[in-house]
Amino acid sequence: MSRFGDPVIITCSISGAVADREQCPAIPYTPEEYAAEARRVVDEGGSMIHVHARTRAGVPSHEVSDFRDITDAILDEVGDVVVNYSTGAIGVPIEKRIDYLRELRPDVAALNMGSMNYAKYSRRRKDFVFQAVFENSFDTIIGFLEAFNELGIRPEHECFDSGHVANLDPLIDMGLVSEPLQISCVMGVDGGIRPSARNLTHMADQIPGGAEGPSHWGVIGIGRRQWMLVAAALALGGNVRVGLEDNFYLPDASMARSNGDLVAKARQMTEDVGRRPATVAEAREMLGVPRRERTRRELLTGSGGEEA
């Protein structure tokens, strides 16, 4: 139900799995650094945090222990936020990616909605920086959805092209997913749809039930065209994601000092179009994810614990 009058769920992907500190010094590696970034995100108006795990050395990880340490640190710092885990990977068995979902049960988990070429191309080099085939067959998607349904995890359907949105149709018919859906239009990856406001409108129109129907949709803009896509999504009634996984730079081309800088800009743009950021409690209600049990800090101090 993404409409202009709805509050905006601002999601932040605070780390990602590809970039490192040589490219952007603010990318967090340790649980403590994730927690500090999460505090900046929530203070600036973010209500959902997308987590890719890393080891303390910054190496991407799919280990339960790393996801646990990062999640505990985030929740101990901010008290409550919608936690969204990545499940995307190339060459990592689906069983290993389900292990950390089963053990830790995040509120939401991202689900890539179709196989594709996944690449970054450099016009300066006249060559690909990287390229791979990103496997997300219907068998893989169904395997994840069966686990999500068993564990009570809400899927975020990441769609890199309009055909990926259409892949929801048989899953709805099979009863594996039901409205309201949470759909993210991912734009700016070579191999996916070109990043433009017109194409975002096209993708939003393909959402089951329509852009103003019962489901929630938003944009994930990759690279410096992110801010144009954020503006378009806000004007169309959608939600938005920012963060150092997707883009290091502010609209003036200066590098962000933290994820908080990016969320602050997204919040300002939200308010400039006459909308407002959703609180964590509002985001939970919109997405249908109840507040998780009290954090370790609340248990130790005896504070909090009310259902939001």
Backbone as numpy.savetxt, mean C-alpha at the origin, in Angstrom:
# Nx Ny Nz CAx CAy CAz Cx Cy Cz
-16.52 2.69 -1.98 -17.37 3.89 -1.98 -16.49 5.13 -1.98
-15.59 5.21 -2.94 -14.66 6.33 -3.04 -15.35 7.48 -3.78
-15.79 8.45 -3.03 -16.46 9.60 -3.60 -15.81 10.86 -3.06
-16.09 11.97 -3.71 -15.43 13.22 -3.34 -15.70 13.60 -1.90
-16.89 13.28 -1.37 -17.22 13.66 -0.01 -16.66 12.73 1.05
-16.07 11.60 0.65 -15.52 10.66 1.63 -14.18 11.14 2.16
-13.85 10.84 3.43 -12.47 11.09 3.87 -11.49 10.24 3.07
-10.27 10.71 2.99 -9.25 10.08 2.15 -8.35 9.20 3.00
-8.27 7.93 2.63 -7.30 7.04 3.27 -5.94 7.32 2.64
-5.03 7.89 3.43 -3.67 8.14 2.96 -2.80 6.99 3.46
-2.30 6.21 2.51 -1.42 5.09 2.82 0.02 5.52 2.57
0.93 4.98 3.36 2.35 5.24 3.14 3.11 3.93 3.08
3.86 3.73 1.99 4.77 2.60 1.89 6.16 3.10 2.24
6.60 2.77 3.45 7.71 3.51 4.03 9.09 3.00 3.65
9.15 1.83 2.98 10.48 1.30 2.70 10.61 0.72 1.31
9.71 -0.18 0.94 9.88 -0.90 -0.32 10.97 -1.95 -0.20
11.27 -2.60 -1.33 12.25 -3.69 -1.32 13.36 -3.50 -2.33
13.32 -2.41 -3.10 14.29 -2.24 -4.19 15.31 -1.16 -3.87
14.85 0.01 -3.46 15.76 1.14 -3.24 16.56 0.97 -1.96
17.68 1.69 -1.87 18.51 1.63 -0.67 18.96 3.04 -0.30
19.75 3.13 0.76 20.14 4.44 1.28 21.11 5.18 0.37
21.76 4.48 -0.54 22.59 5.20 -1.50 21.72 6.06 -2.41
20.49 5.61 -2.64 19.55 6.37 -3.46 18.77 7.39 -2.65
18.43 7.04 -1.40 17.68 7.94 -0.53 18.05 7.64 0.92
18.74 8.54 1.60 19.22 8.27 2.97 18.11 8.03 3.98
16.87 8.43 3.68 15.79 8.33 4.67 15.15 6.96 4.73
15.49 6.05 3.84 14.84 4.73 3.83 15.19 3.98 5.10
14.19 3.49 5.84 14.47 2.80 7.10 14.92 1.36 6.87
15.81 0.90 7.73 16.26 -0.49 7.72 15.85 -1.21 9.01
16.14 -0.61 10.15 15.93 -1.30 11.42 14.49 -1.10 11.90
14.01 -1.98 12.79 12.68 -1.78 13.36 12.51 -0.42 14.01
13.55 0.05 14.68 13.46 1.36 15.33 13.29 2.48 14.30
13.95 2.34 13.16 13.81 3.35 12.11 12.42 3.27 11.45
11.92 2.06 11.27 10.54 1.92 10.78 9.57 2.61 11.73
9.77 2.42 13.04 8.87 3.01 14.03 8.92 4.53 13.98
10.13 5.10 13.85 10.25 6.55 13.77 9.56 7.10 12.52
9.70 6.37 11.40 9.01 6.80 10.18 7.49 6.67 10.34
7.04 5.61 10.99 5.61 5.42 11.22 5.04 6.57 12.06
5.77 7.01 13.05 5.32 8.14 13.86 5.15 9.38 12.99
6.09 9.65 12.12 5.98 10.80 11.23 4.77 10.66 10.30
4.55 9.46 9.81 3.43 9.21 8.90 2.10 9.48 9.59
1.90 8.91 10.77 0.64 9.05 11.48 0.43 10.50 11.93
1.50 11.14 12.39 1.38 12.53 12.82 0.97 13.45 11.68
1.32 13.10 10.45 1.00 13.94 9.29 -0.32 13.57 8.63
-1.00 12.53 9.13 -2.32 12.21 8.59 -2.44 10.88 7.89
-1.40 10.06 7.90 -1.50 8.73 7.32 -2.30 7.80 8.21
-3.07 6.91 7.61 -3.87 5.97 8.39 -3.56 4.51 8.09
-2.80 4.24 7.03 -2.41 2.86 6.71 -0.94 2.86 6.31
-0.21 1.85 6.79 1.21 1.70 6.48 1.43 0.37 5.78
2.04 0.45 4.60 2.36 -0.73 3.79 3.78 -1.15 4.12
3.95 -2.42 4.50 5.23 -2.89 5.03 5.87 -3.90 4.10
7.09 -3.58 3.65 8.04 -4.55 3.13 9.09 -4.74 4.22
9.37 -5.97 4.58 10.34 -6.20 5.66 11.77 -6.16 5.12
12.67 -5.75 6.02 14.10 -5.78 5.75 14.82 -6.31 6.98
16.02 -6.82 6.76 16.90 -7.11 7.89 17.47 -5.80 8.41
18.15 -5.87 9.53 18.77 -4.66 10.08 19.85 -4.10 9.16
20.35 -4.92 8.25 21.33 -4.44 7.28 20.67 -3.85 6.04
19.34 -3.89 5.99 18.63 -3.31 4.87 18.31 -4.26 3.74
18.62 -5.54 3.93 18.36 -6.54 2.89 16.88 -6.92 2.91
16.20 -6.92 1.77 14.79 -7.33 1.77 14.61 -8.72 2.37
13.54 -8.89 3.13 13.34 -10.14 3.87 11.89 -10.59 3.78
11.71 -11.90 3.78 10.38 -12.50 3.88 10.30 -13.40 5.11
11.17 -13.14 6.09 11.19 -13.94 7.31 10.14 -13.43 8.30
9.49 -14.36 8.97 8.49 -14.00 9.97 9.09 -13.08 11.03
10.30 -13.39 11.47 10.91 -12.62 12.56 11.11 -11.16 12.19
11.48 -10.88 10.96 11.68 -9.50 10.55 10.35 -8.75 10.45
9.33 -9.39 9.87 8.01 -8.76 9.83 7.50 -8.51 11.25
7.72 -9.48 12.15 7.24 -9.32 13.52 7.93 -8.15 14.21
9.25 -8.10 14.12 9.99 -7.04 14.82 9.59 -5.66 14.31
9.42 -5.53 12.99 9.04 -4.24 12.41 7.63 -3.86 12.83
6.71 -4.81 12.75 5.31 -4.53 13.11 5.19 -4.17 14.58
5.84 -4.93 15.45 5.78 -4.63 16.88 6.32 -3.23 17.16
7.44 -2.88 16.51 8.03 -1.56 16.73 7.08 -0.45 16.26
6.45 -0.64 15.11 5.52 0.37 14.61 4.35 0.55 15.56
3.73 -0.56 15.97 2.53 -0.46 16.81 2.88 0.03 18.22
4.03 -0.35 18.73 4.44 0.17 20.03 4.64 1.68 19.98
5.05 2.20 18.83 5.30 3.63 18.69 4.02 4.42 18.46
3.14 3.96 17.57 1.98 4.78 17.18 0.68 4.35 17.85
0.65 3.18 18.48 -0.57 2.73 19.16 -1.52 2.03 18.22
-1.94 2.70 17.15 -2.83 2.07 16.19 -2.64 2.68 14.82
-2.61 1.83 13.82 -2.58 2.21 12.42 -2.98 0.96 11.66
-3.56 1.11 10.48 -3.89 -0.05 9.66 -2.59 -0.61 9.08
-2.30 -1.87 9.38 -1.06 -2.51 8.94 -1.35 -3.33 7.69
-0.57 -3.06 6.64 -0.76 -3.67 5.33 0.57 -4.30 4.92
0.58 -5.63 4.74 1.80 -6.33 4.35 1.88 -6.52 2.84
3.08 -6.40 2.32 3.35 -6.80 0.95 3.35 -8.33 0.86
2.85 -8.85 -0.27 3.02 -10.27 -0.57 3.71 -10.47 -1.91
4.03 -9.39 -2.60 4.63 -9.51 -3.92 6.10 -9.89 -3.84
6.53 -10.77 -4.72 7.93 -11.16 -4.78 8.17 -11.94 -6.07
9.41 -11.95 -6.49 9.82 -12.74 -7.64 10.79 -13.80 -7.14
10.42 -15.06 -7.33 11.30 -16.16 -6.93 11.15 -16.62 -5.50
10.17 -16.08 -4.77 9.93 -16.51 -3.39 8.65 -17.35 -3.38
8.70 -18.59 -2.91 7.51 -19.45 -2.96 6.33 -18.83 -2.22
5.13 -19.08 -2.75 3.93 -18.53 -2.13 3.79 -19.01 -0.68
4.22 -20.25 -0.41 4.09 -20.78 0.95 4.88 -19.94 1.95
6.06 -19.48 1.54 6.88 -18.66 2.45 6.22 -17.31 2.69
5.57 -16.76 1.66 4.90 -15.47 1.80 3.62 -15.59 2.63
3.01 -16.76 2.62 1.84 -16.98 3.46 2.24 -17.22 4.91
3.46 -17.72 5.14 3.90 -18.01 6.52 3.79 -16.79 7.42
4.30 -15.63 6.94 4.26 -14.46 7.82 2.85 -13.90 7.95
2.01 -14.12 6.94 0.61 -13.73 7.09 -0.07 -14.59 8.16
0.17 -15.89 8.11 -0.46 -16.81 9.06 0.00 -16.54 10.49
1.27 -16.23 10.64 1.83 -16.03 11.97 1.41 -14.68 12.57
1.34 -13.63 11.74 1.20 -12.27 12.26 -0.14 -11.62 11.96
-0.85 -12.09 10.96 -2.21 -11.65 10.65 -2.36 -10.12 10.60
-1.79 -9.51 9.59 -1.97 -8.06 9.42 -3.43 -7.74 9.12
-3.78 -6.48 9.23 -5.14 -6.05 8.88 -5.44 -6.28 7.41
-4.47 -5.92 6.56 -4.62 -5.92 5.11 -3.35 -6.53 4.52
-3.49 -7.18 3.36 -2.32 -7.62 2.62 -2.53 -7.30 1.15
-1.48 -6.79 0.52 -1.54 -6.45 -0.90 -1.54 -7.72 -1.73
-2.31 -7.70 -2.82 -2.42 -8.85 -3.71 -2.30 -8.36 -5.15
-1.22 -8.77 -5.82 -1.01 -8.35 -7.20 -1.93 -9.15 -8.11
-2.59 -8.45 -9.03 -3.74 -9.00 -9.72 -3.49 -9.50 -11.14
-2.23 -9.70 -11.51 -1.98 -10.27 -12.82 -0.50 -10.38 -13.13
-0.13 -11.37 -13.92 1.26 -11.52 -14.36 1.59 -10.44 -15.38
2.87 -10.04 -15.41 3.24 -8.93 -16.28 4.76 -8.84 -16.41
5.22 -8.15 -17.46 6.58 -7.65 -17.46 6.67 -6.55 -16.41
7.72 -6.59 -15.60 7.89 -5.60 -14.53 9.29 -5.04 -14.68
9.39 -3.75 -14.98 10.70 -3.22 -15.35 10.82 -1.74 -15.03
12.06 -1.29 -15.04 12.36 0.14 -15.01 13.33 0.41 -16.15
12.95 1.37 -17.00 13.75 1.69 -18.17 14.39 3.06 -18.00
15.65 3.19 -18.41 16.37 4.45 -18.36 16.56 4.99 -19.78
15.92 6.14 -20.04 16.12 6.77 -21.34 17.55 7.27 -21.50
18.16 7.66 -20.41 19.54 8.13 -20.47 20.47 6.99 -20.88
20.28 5.81 -20.28 21.13 4.66 -20.60 20.71 3.94 -21.88
19.48 4.20 -22.32 18.91 3.45 -23.44 18.89 1.95 -23.13
18.56 1.65 -21.87 18.55 0.24 -21.45 17.67 0.12 -20.20
17.33 -1.10 -19.87 16.56 -1.36 -18.65 17.47 -1.35 -17.43
17.02 -0.68 -16.38 17.71 -0.74 -15.09 17.51 -2.12 -14.49
16.29 -2.63 -14.60 16.00 -4.03 -14.26 14.77 -4.44 -15.05
14.61 -5.73 -15.23 13.42 -6.27 -15.88 13.22 -7.70 -15.44
11.96 -8.08 -15.29 11.63 -9.43 -14.86 10.19 -9.73 -15.25
9.84 -11.00 -15.28 8.46 -11.41 -15.42 7.90 -11.61 -14.02
6.88 -10.85 -13.70 6.25 -10.86 -12.37 5.06 -11.81 -12.45
5.23 -13.01 -11.89 4.21 -14.06 -12.00 3.12 -13.86 -10.96
1.91 -13.66 -11.43 0.74 -13.60 -10.57 -0.43 -14.24 -11.30
-0.32 -15.55 -11.49 -1.35 -16.29 -12.21 -2.62 -16.37 -11.37
-3.72 -16.83 -12.00 -4.94 -17.03 -11.22 -4.71 -18.07 -10.12
-3.89 -19.09 -10.38 -3.61 -20.08 -9.32 -2.95 -19.41 -8.12
-2.00 -18.52 -8.38 -1.32 -17.82 -7.29 -2.30 -16.89 -6.56
-3.07 -16.14 -7.31 -4.04 -15.22 -6.71 -5.03 -15.97 -5.85
-5.55 -17.09 -6.37 -6.53 -17.88 -5.61 -5.90 -18.47 -4.36
-4.65 -18.92 -4.47 -3.97 -19.45 -3.28 -3.86 -18.42 -2.18
-3.51 -17.19 -2.55 -3.45 -16.13 -1.55 -4.84 -15.82 -0.99
-5.84 -15.72 -1.84 -7.19 -15.37 -1.36 -7.73 -16.42 -0.41
-7.46 -17.66 -0.68 -7.91 -18.71 0.24 -7.27 -18.54 1.60
-5.98 -18.18 1.62 -5.30 -17.93 2.89 -5.85 -16.68 3.56
-6.05 -15.61 2.80 -6.61 -14.37 3.36 -7.96 -14.66 4.03
-8.82 -15.40 3.33 -10.15 -15.66 3.87 -10.08 -16.50 5.13
-9.19 -17.47 5.15 -9.02 -18.29 6.35 -8.53 -17.46 7.53
-7.64 -16.51 7.27 -6.99 -15.74 8.34 -7.70 -14.44 8.68
-8.72 -14.09 7.92 -9.44 -12.84 8.20 -8.66 -11.60 7.81
-7.87 -11.70 6.73 -7.08 -10.58 6.22 -7.79 -9.99 5.01
-7.92 -8.66 4.98 -8.57 -8.00 3.84 -7.57 -7.80 2.71
-7.90 -8.21 1.49 -6.97 -7.97 0.38 -7.03 -6.54 -0.15
-5.86 -6.04 -0.51 -5.77 -4.82 -1.31 -5.36 -5.27 -2.70
-6.23 -5.10 -3.67 -6.00 -5.61 -5.02 -5.18 -4.58 -5.80
-3.90 -4.91 -6.03 -3.01 -4.00 -6.75 -3.09 -4.32 -8.24
-3.59 -3.35 -9.01 -3.86 -3.52 -10.43 -2.95 -2.60 -11.24
-2.10 -3.19 -12.08 -1.12 -2.43 -12.85 -1.63 -2.10 -14.25
-2.83 -2.55 -14.58 -3.44 -2.26 -15.87 -4.93 -2.52 -15.74
-5.70 -2.05 -16.71 -7.15 -2.22 -16.60 -7.55 -3.68 -16.69
-6.77 -4.50 -17.39 -7.05 -5.93 -17.43 -6.94 -6.59 -16.07
-6.07 -6.06 -15.23 -5.96 -6.59 -13.87 -7.24 -6.32 -13.07
-7.86 -5.18 -13.32 -9.13 -4.89 -12.66 -10.18 -5.92 -13.11
-10.18 -6.23 -14.40 -11.13 -7.21 -14.93 -10.90 -8.60 -14.35
-9.68 -8.88 -13.89 -9.41 -10.19 -13.27 -10.22 -10.41 -12.00
-10.78 -9.34 -11.45 -11.63 -9.49 -10.27 -12.95 -10.18 -10.61
-13.40 -10.09 -11.85 -14.73 -10.58 -12.20 -14.92 -12.07 -11.88
-14.03 -12.97 -12.33 -14.24 -14.38 -11.99 -14.08 -14.66 -10.50
-13.23 -13.89 -9.82 -13.03 -14.10 -8.38 -14.27 -13.73 -7.59
-14.97 -12.67 -8.04 -16.24 -12.31 -7.43 -17.26 -13.40 -7.68
-17.32 -13.90 -8.92 -18.29 -14.93 -9.27 -18.04 -16.22 -8.50
-16.77 -16.52 -8.19 -16.42 -17.72 -7.43 -16.68 -17.56 -5.94
-16.97 -16.33 -5.51 -17.21 -16.08 -4.09 -15.95 -15.94 -3.26
-14.80 -15.76 -3.94 -13.54 -15.61 -3.21 -13.34 -14.20 -2.67
-13.96 -13.21 -3.30 -13.93 -11.84 -2.82 -15.34 -11.28 -2.90
-15.59 -10.28 -2.09 -16.91 -9.66 -2.09 -16.77 -8.17 -1.83
-17.76 -7.43 -2.29 -17.75 -5.99 -2.07 -18.05 -5.68 -0.61
-17.50 -4.58 -0.08 -16.67 -3.60 -0.79 -15.24 -4.07 -0.95
-14.72 -3.93 -2.15 -13.34 -4.27 -2.45 -12.44 -3.08 -2.15
-11.15 -3.36 -2.02 -10.14 -2.30 -1.92 -9.20 -2.47 -3.10
-9.21 -1.51 -4.01 -8.50 -1.63 -5.27 -7.52 -0.46 -5.42
-6.27 -0.78 -5.73 -5.26 0.24 -5.96 -4.82 0.19 -7.42
-4.90 1.34 -8.08 -4.46 1.47 -9.47 -2.98 1.87 -9.44
-2.12 0.93 -9.81 -0.67 1.17 -9.77 -0.23 1.66 -11.14
0.41 2.83 -11.17 0.75 3.46 -12.44 2.19 3.96 -12.41
2.91 3.73 -13.50 4.27 4.24 -13.60 5.32 3.15 -13.69
4.92 1.87 -13.62 5.85 0.76 -13.79 5.92 0.40 -15.27
7.11 0.29 -15.82 7.24 -0.15 -17.21 6.75 -1.59 -17.31
5.79 -1.80 -18.19 5.10 -3.08 -18.30 3.64 -2.96 -17.89
3.30 -1.87 -17.20 1.93 -1.59 -16.80 1.38 -0.40 -17.57
0.22 0.07 -17.16 -0.44 1.16 -17.85 0.35 2.46 -17.69
0.33 3.31 -18.74 1.03 4.59 -18.66 0.40 5.48 -17.59
1.23 6.26 -16.89 0.71 7.11 -15.80 0.14 8.42 -16.34
-1.17 8.49 -16.40 -1.82 9.73 -16.81 -3.17 9.83 -16.11
-3.66 11.05 -15.98 -4.96 11.25 -15.34 -6.06 10.59 -16.16
-5.95 10.62 -17.47 -6.95 9.99 -18.33 -6.98 8.49 -18.10
-5.80 7.87 -18.00 -5.77 6.43 -17.77 -6.26 6.07 -16.37
-6.02 6.93 -15.40 -6.55 6.68 -14.06 -8.08 6.71 -14.08
-8.65 7.66 -14.79 -10.10 7.72 -14.93 -10.63 6.44 -15.58
-9.92 5.99 -16.62 -10.31 4.74 -17.30 -10.28 3.57 -16.32
-9.21 3.42 -15.55 -9.12 2.30 -14.61 -10.21 2.38 -13.55
-10.44 3.58 -13.03 -11.47 3.73 -12.00 -12.84 3.34 -12.54
-13.08 3.63 -13.81 -14.36 3.29 -14.42 -14.54 1.78 -14.58
-13.43 1.03 -14.59 -13.51 -0.43 -14.74 -13.79 -1.16 -13.43
-13.70 -0.47 -12.32 -13.87 -1.11 -11.01 -15.28 -1.71 -10.91
-15.40 -2.95 -10.46 -16.74 -3.54 -10.31 -17.65 -2.63 -9.47
-18.80 -2.31 -10.03 -19.71 -1.38 -9.36 -19.46 0.07 -9.70
-18.36 0.36 -10.44 -18.07 1.72 -10.85 -17.28 2.49 -9.81
-16.71 3.61 -10.24 -15.86 4.43 -9.37 -16.62 4.99 -8.17
-17.92 5.14 -8.30 -18.73 5.67 -7.20 -19.60 4.58 -6.58
-19.25 3.33 -6.82 -19.97 2.20 -6.25 -19.53 1.90 -4.84
-19.80 0.69 -4.37 -19.54 0.36 -2.97 -18.07 0.13 -2.63
-17.21 -0.08 -3.62 -15.82 -0.42 -3.34 -14.95 0.81 -3.17
-13.80 0.62 -2.53 -12.83 1.69 -2.30 -11.70 1.55 -3.31
-11.27 2.65 -3.88 -10.18 2.60 -4.83 -9.24 3.78 -4.59
-8.04 3.62 -5.09 -7.05 4.70 -4.94 -5.95 4.53 -5.96
-4.95 5.40 -5.88 -3.84 5.36 -6.82 -2.52 5.16 -6.09
-1.64 4.39 -6.73 -0.25 4.26 -6.32 0.58 4.74 -7.51
1.13 5.93 -7.42 1.91 6.50 -8.50 3.39 6.26 -8.27
4.06 5.67 -9.24 5.49 5.35 -9.12 6.30 6.41 -9.85
7.27 7.01 -9.15 8.12 8.00 -9.79 7.60 9.41 -9.64
8.23 10.34 -10.34 7.97 11.76 -10.12 6.62 12.22 -10.64
5.95 11.41 -11.44 4.61 11.77 -11.89 3.56 11.44 -10.82
4.04 10.96 -9.70 3.13 10.60 -8.62 2.19 11.73 -8.23
2.71 12.95 -8.15 1.90 14.04 -7.61 0.76 14.42 -8.55
0.97 14.31 -9.85 -0.12 14.52 -10.80 -1.21 13.46 -10.60
-0.79 12.22 -10.36 -1.76 11.14 -10.15 -2.48 11.29 -8.82
-1.76 11.73 -7.79 -2.41 11.99 -6.49 -3.48 13.06 -6.66
-3.15 14.14 -7.37 -4.13 15.21 -7.59 -5.35 14.69 -8.34
-5.12 13.85 -9.36 -6.24 13.32 -10.14 -7.12 12.42 -9.28
-6.51 11.54 -8.49 -7.29 10.64 -7.65 -8.12 11.41 -6.63
-7.52 12.42 -6.03 -8.26 13.21 -5.05 -9.45 13.91 -5.69
-9.27 14.43 -6.89 -10.36 15.12 -7.57 -11.46 14.16 -7.99
-11.09 12.91 -8.25 -12.07 11.91 -8.69 -12.75 11.19 -7.52
-12.30 11.46 -6.30 -12.92 10.83 -5.14 -12.19 9.61 -4.62
-10.94 9.39 -5.06 -10.20 8.21 -4.65 -9.30 8.44 -3.46
-8.69 7.36 -3.01 -7.68 7.40 -1.96 -6.30 7.49 -2.59
-5.26 7.68 -1.77 -3.91 7.87 -2.32 -2.88 7.14 -1.48
-1.78 6.75 -2.16 -0.62 6.21 -1.45 0.61 7.00 -1.87
1.45 7.32 -0.88 2.75 7.92 -1.13 3.76 7.14 -0.29
5.02 7.54 -0.33 6.03 6.87 0.47 7.30 6.63 -0.31
8.37 6.35 0.42 9.68 6.23 -0.19 9.83 5.00 -1.06
8.94 4.01 -0.95 8.98 2.92 -1.92 8.69 3.43 -3.32
7.78 4.39 -3.42 7.23 4.79 -4.71 7.93 5.99 -5.33
8.42 6.91 -4.50 8.92 8.18 -5.02 9.69 8.87 -3.91
10.89 9.36 -4.21 11.71 10.05 -3.21 11.45 11.55 -3.16
10.76 12.09 -4.16 10.82 13.53 -4.38 9.48 14.23 -4.13
9.58 15.46 -3.64 8.43 16.34 -3.49 8.15 17.04 -4.82
7.01 17.70 -4.95 6.70 18.33 -6.24 7.73 19.35 -6.72
8.46 19.97 -5.80 9.47 20.95 -6.22 10.81 20.30 -6.60
10.81 18.97 -6.68 11.98 18.18 -7.08 13.02 18.03 -5.97
12.73 18.52 -4.76 13.64 18.28 -3.64 13.38 16.89 -3.06
14.46 16.24 -2.60 14.31 14.91 -2.03 13.67 15.00 -0.65
12.71 14.13 -0.39 12.05 14.10 0.91 13.05 13.71 1.99
12.93 14.36 3.14 13.78 14.04 4.28 13.27 12.84 5.04
12.00 12.51 4.83 11.37 11.38 5.50 10.06 11.08 4.80
9.46 9.94 5.16 8.11 9.65 4.68 7.11 10.70 5.16
7.40 11.30 6.31 6.51 12.34 6.82 6.36 13.51 5.88
7.44 13.88 5.18 7.36 14.97 4.20 6.38 14.62 3.08
6.41 13.37 2.62 5.53 12.95 1.53 4.07 12.89 1.97
3.84 12.38 3.18 2.46 12.32 3.69 1.93 13.72 3.95
2.79 14.61 4.46 2.35 15.99 4.69 1.91 16.66 3.38
2.64 16.41 2.30 2.24 16.98 1.00 0.93 16.36 0.53
0.77 15.06 0.70 -0.50 14.42 0.31 -1.66 14.96 1.14
-1.41 15.21 2.42 -2.48 15.77 3.27 -2.84 17.18 2.81
-1.82 17.99 2.50 -2.08 19.35 2.02 -2.90 19.32 0.74
-2.55 18.45 -0.19 -3.28 18.34 -1.45 -4.71 17.88 -1.20
-4.88 16.96 -0.25 -6.22 16.50 0.13 -7.08 17.66 0.60
-6.51 18.48 1.46 -7.26 19.61 2.00 -7.48 20.69 0.95
-6.53 20.84 0.03 -6.66 21.86 -1.00 -7.83 21.59 -1.95
-8.22 20.32 -2.10 -9.36 20.02 -2.98 -10.66 19.92 -2.18
-10.62 20.29 -0.91 -11.83 20.30 -0.11 -12.18 18.99 0.56
-11.20 18.10 0.67 -11.41 16.83 1.36 -10.56 16.81 2.62
-10.63 15.74 3.38 -9.82 15.64 4.60 -9.30 14.21 4.75
-8.17 14.04 5.44 -7.64 12.69 5.65 -8.54 11.90 6.59
-8.68 10.62 6.32 -9.39 9.73 7.23 -8.54 9.49 8.47
-9.17 9.45 9.62 -8.49 8.99 10.82 -8.27 7.49 10.71
-7.45 6.95 11.60 -7.24 5.50 11.60 -8.56 4.79 11.86
-9.34 5.30 12.81 -10.64 4.67 13.10 -11.56 4.71 11.90
-11.58 5.83 11.17 -12.41 5.93 9.97 -11.92 4.98 8.88
-10.60 4.89 8.72 -10.06 3.96 7.72 -10.44 2.53 8.05
-10.38 2.18 9.33 -10.77 0.83 9.74 -12.24 0.56 9.41
-13.09 1.52 9.68 -14.51 1.35 9.39 -14.75 1.24 7.89
-14.10 2.08 7.11 -14.28 2.05 5.66 -13.82 0.72 5.07
-12.72 0.19 5.57 -12.13 -1.01 5.00 -12.67 -2.29 5.64
-13.38 -2.15 6.75 -13.92 -3.33 7.43 -12.87 -4.13 8.15
-11.90 -3.43 8.76 -10.86 -4.12 9.53 -10.90 -3.61 10.98
-11.36 -4.44 11.91 -11.46 -4.00 13.30 -10.10 -3.73 13.90
-10.10 -2.90 14.95 -8.84 -2.55 15.62 -8.21 -3.79 16.20
-6.90 -3.92 15.99 -6.18 -5.07 16.55 -6.14 -4.96 18.07
-5.81 -6.06 18.72 -5.75 -6.08 20.17 -4.67 -5.13 20.67
-4.72 -4.87 21.96 -3.82 -3.88 22.55 -2.36 -4.19 22.24
-1.59 -3.13 22.02 -0.18 -3.29 21.73 0.57 -3.65 23.01
1.79 -4.12 22.80 2.60 -4.50 23.96 2.78 -3.31 24.90
2.95 -2.10 24.36 3.14 -0.93 25.20 1.90 -0.68 26.05
0.71 -0.81 25.45 -0.52 -0.60 26.20 -0.68 -1.65 27.29
-0.29 -2.90 26.99 -0.39 -3.95 28.00 0.55 -3.67 29.17
1.74 -3.15 28.85 2.71 -2.87 29.91 2.31 -1.68 30.77
1.70 -0.67 30.14 1.36 0.55 30.87 -0.05 0.54 31.41
-0.89 -0.38 30.89 -2.27 -0.43 31.32 -3.13 0.63 30.68
-2.63 1.31 29.64 -3.39 2.38 28.99 -4.08 1.85 27.76
-5.04 2.60 27.25 -5.69 2.26 25.99 -6.53 1.01 26.10
-6.65 0.33 24.95 -7.35 -0.92 24.91 -8.80 -0.80 24.51
-9.33 0.42 24.32 -10.70 0.57 23.87 -10.79 0.18 22.39
-11.86 -0.45 22.02 -12.10 -0.70 20.60 -12.38 0.60 19.88
-11.70 0.83 18.76 -11.92 2.05 17.99 -13.09 1.88 17.05
